């Protein structure tokens, strides 16, 4: 893989990590303030999506896992995270 592509992956995963963590933290703070279960589920969902992207990047860049396996890790955790986000839209 080219050096430019590796740098692009690291930069994009870092941006996802920073923004995803910020969204999850804000949702969690809102949950603490209001006690709303839907906000807790929203925070968990964004947390899972963020961790998935982060773990996939770590697995690929530092552990030498293949790109396809990294994409699979990211996809599975993103699906679970989105399921939690969808659930948060239905919880009262």
Secondary structure, DSSP 8 states (H G I E B T S, - for coil): --HHHHHHHHHHHHHHHHHHHHHHHHHHHHHHHH--HHHHHHHHHHHHHHHHHHHHHHHHHTS---HHHHHHHHHHHHHHHHHHHHHHHH--
